[in-house]
């Protein structure tokens, strides 16, 4: 069954107390969640255990890490392993975010190893993909995103695909003054689903949750979520205010 998912990526924002307060505000305003409608919070790693303890009684609300190392342990100062995330209460991890690719030089080959590490630990993966402005303007975005998926994700066996969601980030429409339309989001999501079907079959593709990761907010969420192949959102800035994040969740709930 294809899940509807709203994931809030807090990035490097909020101290511990602010994070706990935000989580409490979100919990207080949540609509009824279910197997078909799930919410994920991805706070800074320092907040994971506190948020897990504050939300563990809320069904279908999960906690995610924003990244993990591809090895289980070692002399890697400042890094966090998949096992550490799991022990702190995380059930999911975001991998391949555009900011990690750009600022930390993460390659498809490295991400393939991180996917293996996360799935091997029992974490579910939100795998990010997306193209730059240059790639979009050259009209090669479909091939580019397909290559990211093929290189970083499609090595896993079919039985593990059930523990993976894909998040599409239109990097060209984030902070550039350009806006991605709902039609453009749908076009890429449909392409991603078709690419998954080509590798794993139509049933697997139909069960895959594909999230939109480009400036989703309460004012445009309903239009985006009405698209056939948009199954939710990986939310950045709008996840830092309970009212905005809840508005997006409600938009998703209303489209079921």
LOPA-905839 format. One record per residue (C-alpha): residue in one letter; x negated, y, z; residue number from 1. Coordinates in Angstrom, 2 decimals, padded with zeros to 5 digits. Layout:
a X Y Z NUM $
...
//
This chain:
x 000.00 000.00 000.00 1 $
x -001.32 003.42 -000.96 2 $
x -001.65 005.59 002.15 3 $
x -000.99 009.32 002.36 4 $
x -003.93 010.83 004.22 5 $
x -004.71 014.31 005.53 6 $
x -008.31 014.56 006.75 7 $
x -009.70 017.65 008.45 8 $
x -013.43 018.23 007.94 9 $
x -014.50 020.70 010.58 10 $
x -018.07 020.89 009.23 11 $
x -020.45 022.83 011.55 12 $
x -017.74 024.75 013.38 13 $
x -016.31 024.94 016.92 14 $
x -018.00 024.19 020.21 15 $
x -016.84 021.21 022.25 16 $
x -014.15 023.03 024.22 17 $
x -012.80 024.72 021.11 18 $
x -012.67 021.37 019.35 19 $
x -010.77 019.71 022.16 20 $
x -008.30 022.60 022.26 21 $
x -007.78 022.45 018.49 22 $
x -007.18 018.72 018.61 23 $
x -004.63 019.20 021.40 24 $
x -002.80 021.82 019.37 25 $
x -002.69 019.51 016.36 26 $
x -001.42 016.58 018.41 27 $
x 001.31 018.72 019.95 28 $
x 002.67 019.66 016.54 29 $
x 002.30 016.41 014.62 30 $
x 005.27 014.98 012.73 31 $
x 005.86 011.25 013.08 32 $
x 002.88 009.38 011.64 33 $
x 002.98 005.86 010.25 34 $
x 001.06 003.35 008.18 35 $
x 002.09 005.42 005.17 36 $
x 001.09 008.81 006.60 37 $
x -002.19 009.10 008.46 38 $
x -004.28 011.97 009.84 39 $
x -008.06 011.99 010.30 40 $
x -010.14 014.52 012.21 41 $
x -013.85 014.83 011.36 42 $
x -015.48 017.03 014.03 43 $
x -019.18 017.65 014.63 44 $
x -020.86 014.52 015.97 45 $
x -021.21 016.06 019.44 46 $
x -017.41 016.10 019.74 47 $
x -016.60 012.54 018.63 48 $
x -016.14 010.82 021.98 49 $
x -014.19 013.69 023.53 50 $
x -011.81 013.82 020.58 51 $
x -011.43 010.06 020.51 52 $
x -010.49 010.07 024.21 53 $
x -008.07 012.96 023.67 54 $
x -006.28 011.28 020.75 55 $
x -006.65 007.52 021.24 56 $
x -002.99 007.13 022.24 57 $
x -001.74 008.80 019.05 58 $
x -000.97 006.10 016.50 59 $
x -002.30 006.65 012.98 60 $
x -004.53 009.55 014.03 61 $
x -008.18 008.63 013.57 62 $
x -011.60 010.17 014.15 63 $
x -014.32 010.35 011.49 64 $
x -017.99 011.16 011.33 65 $
x -019.12 013.69 008.73 66 $
x -022.11 011.60 007.65 67 $
x -024.24 008.64 008.67 68 $
x -027.74 007.33 007.99 69 $
x -028.23 004.36 005.71 70 $
x -030.27 002.45 008.31 71 $
x -029.12 001.07 011.64 72 $
x -031.92 002.58 013.75 73 $
x -035.46 003.87 013.65 74 $
x -037.70 006.92 013.90 75 $
x -035.33 009.33 012.13 76 $
x -035.05 012.34 014.39 77 $
x -031.68 014.06 014.22 78 $
x -029.95 011.29 012.28 79 $
x -026.89 009.28 013.31 80 $
x -026.25 005.66 012.36 81 $
x -022.95 004.07 011.46 82 $
x -023.13 002.05 014.67 83 $
x -023.50 005.20 016.73 84 $
x -020.41 006.69 015.09 85 $
x -018.48 003.50 015.82 86 $
x -019.59 003.44 019.46 87 $
x -018.52 007.09 019.89 88 $
x -014.97 006.34 018.74 89 $
x -015.08 007.00 015.00 90 $
x -013.18 004.67 012.69 91 $
x -014.04 006.54 009.46 92 $
x -016.95 008.42 007.91 93 $
x -017.19 010.99 005.13 94 $
x -019.94 010.20 002.63 95 $
x -021.21 012.11 -000.38 96 $
x -019.71 015.48 000.46 97 $
x -020.81 018.11 -002.06 98 $
x -022.60 020.07 000.67 99 $
x -024.61 017.00 001.65 100 $
x -025.47 016.35 -001.99 101 $
x -026.54 019.95 -002.57 102 $
x -028.21 020.97 000.69 103 $
x -029.62 017.61 001.77 104 $
x -030.48 016.17 -001.62 105 $
x -028.31 013.08 -001.25 106 $
x -028.39 011.01 -004.42 107 $
x -025.95 008.41 -005.71 108 $
x -028.53 005.73 -004.92 109 $
x -028.84 006.84 -001.30 110 $
x -025.07 007.08 -000.97 111 $
x -024.69 003.50 -002.17 112 $
x -026.85 002.43 000.79 113 $
x -024.82 004.60 003.17 114 $
x -021.58 003.04 001.90 115 $
x -023.01 -000.41 002.64 116 $
x -024.11 000.66 006.12 117 $
x -020.73 002.17 006.99 118 $
x -018.62 -000.71 005.67 119 $
x -020.98 -003.22 007.30 120 $
x -020.34 -001.54 010.64 121 $
x -016.57 -001.64 010.16 122 $
x -016.10 002.04 009.38 123 $
x -013.71 003.10 006.65 124 $
x -015.26 005.41 004.06 125 $
x -014.03 008.65 002.51 126 $
x -016.27 008.85 -000.57 127 $
x -016.59 012.30 -002.12 128 $
x -017.17 013.11 -005.76 129 $
x -016.84 016.21 -007.92 130 $
x -018.44 018.39 -010.54 131 $
x -020.16 021.77 -010.66 132 $
x -019.10 024.84 -012.64 133 $
x -021.71 024.08 -015.29 134 $
x -020.38 020.55 -015.74 135 $
x -016.77 021.73 -015.89 136 $
x -017.58 024.42 -018.45 137 $
x -019.37 021.86 -020.62 138 $
x -016.22 019.67 -020.49 139 $
x -018.21 016.67 -019.26 140 $
x -016.53 016.44 -015.85 141 $
x -014.82 013.10 -016.48 142 $
x -018.04 011.34 -017.38 143 $
x -019.89 013.04 -014.51 144 $
x -017.42 011.97 -011.84 145 $
x -017.16 008.47 -013.29 146 $
x -020.94 008.18 -013.05 147 $
x -020.92 009.29 -009.40 148 $
x -018.41 006.57 -008.60 149 $
x -020.17 003.90 -010.63 150 $
x -023.56 004.63 -009.07 151 $
x -022.55 005.31 -005.48 152 $
x -019.49 003.16 -004.87 153 $
x -018.74 000.54 -007.50 154 $
x -021.38 -001.92 -006.31 155 $
x -019.13 -003.02 -003.44 156 $
x -017.03 -006.19 -003.78 157 $
x -013.31 -005.87 -004.42 158 $
x -012.35 -006.97 -000.91 159 $
x -014.15 -003.96 000.58 160 $
x -012.37 -001.43 -001.64 161 $
x -009.36 -001.53 000.67 162 $
x -011.50 000.28 003.27 163 $
x -012.43 003.15 000.96 164 $
x -010.64 006.36 000.00 165 $
x -011.96 008.77 -002.63 166 $
x -011.98 012.54 -002.20 167 $
x -012.28 014.71 -005.31 168 $
x -013.99 018.06 -004.77 169 $
x -013.78 020.55 -007.65 170 $
x -017.02 022.28 -006.68 171 $
x -016.56 024.73 -009.56 172 $
x -013.45 026.12 -007.88 173 $
x -014.88 026.57 -004.39 174 $
x -016.33 030.02 -003.70 175 $
x -016.64 030.89 -007.40 176 $
x -013.53 032.96 -007.93 177 $
x -012.12 030.21 -010.14 178 $
x -009.01 028.32 -009.09 179 $
x -008.18 024.70 -009.78 180 $
x -004.55 024.22 -010.74 181 $
x -002.36 021.36 -009.61 182 $
x -002.42 020.15 -013.22 183 $
x -006.22 020.04 -013.22 184 $
x -006.22 018.18 -009.90 185 $
x -003.76 015.64 -011.24 186 $
x -005.78 015.18 -014.42 187 $
x -008.96 014.32 -012.51 188 $
x -007.19 012.14 -009.96 189 $
x -005.58 010.17 -012.77 190 $
x -009.00 009.79 -014.40 191 $
x -010.49 008.53 -011.13 192 $
x -007.68 006.02 -010.69 193 $
x -008.15 004.83 -014.26 194 $
x -011.89 004.40 -013.64 195 $
x -011.17 002.36 -010.50 196 $
x -008.74 000.22 -012.50 197 $
x -011.39 -000.41 -015.13 198 $
x -013.72 -001.84 -012.49 199 $
x -011.40 -003.47 -009.95 200 $
x -008.06 -003.88 -011.73 201 $
x -004.80 -001.94 -011.76 202 $
x -003.46 -003.27 -008.46 203 $
x -006.57 -002.12 -006.60 204 $
x -006.37 001.26 -008.30 205 $
x -002.70 001.65 -007.43 206 $
x -003.51 000.98 -003.77 207 $
x -006.40 003.47 -003.69 208 $
x -005.82 006.73 -001.79 209 $
x -007.35 009.66 -003.70 210 $
x -007.56 012.90 -001.75 211 $
x -007.93 016.43 -003.06 212 $
x -010.81 018.39 -001.56 213 $
x -010.49 021.84 -003.09 214 $
x -009.10 024.72 -001.03 215 $
x -005.84 023.08 -000.04 216 $
x -003.72 025.26 002.26 217 $
x -000.09 025.44 003.41 218 $
x 000.84 027.71 000.49 219 $
x -000.26 025.28 -002.23 220 $
x -000.12 021.91 -000.46 221 $
x 003.39 020.95 -001.57 222 $
x 002.58 021.61 -005.23 223 $
x -000.61 019.56 -005.03 224 $
x 000.98 016.68 -003.15 225 $
x 003.82 016.49 -005.67 226 $
x 001.25 015.29 -008.23 227 $
x 001.55 011.58 -008.93 228 $
x -002.07 010.72 -008.19 229 $
x -002.79 013.14 -005.33 230 $
x -002.46 011.14 -002.12 231 $
x -003.48 013.75 000.40 232 $
x -006.30 016.15 001.14 233 $
x -009.77 016.51 002.57 234 $
x -009.24 019.86 004.23 235 $
x -012.03 022.27 005.16 236 $
x -011.29 025.78 006.40 237 $
x -007.56 025.25 006.86 238 $
x -008.27 022.38 009.27 239 $
x -009.78 024.82 011.79 240 $
x -006.41 026.37 012.67 241 $
x -003.74 024.09 014.11 242 $
x -000.90 025.99 012.44 243 $
x -002.46 025.77 008.98 244 $
x -003.48 022.13 009.31 245 $
x -000.05 021.16 010.61 246 $
x 001.54 023.00 007.71 247 $
x -000.45 020.86 005.29 248 $
x 000.45 017.67 007.15 249 $
x 004.12 018.64 007.08 250 $
x 003.89 019.26 003.33 251 $
x 002.51 015.75 002.91 252 $
x 005.21 014.28 005.15 253 $
x 007.89 015.99 003.09 254 $
x 006.70 014.40 -000.17 255 $
x 007.02 010.79 000.99 256 $
//
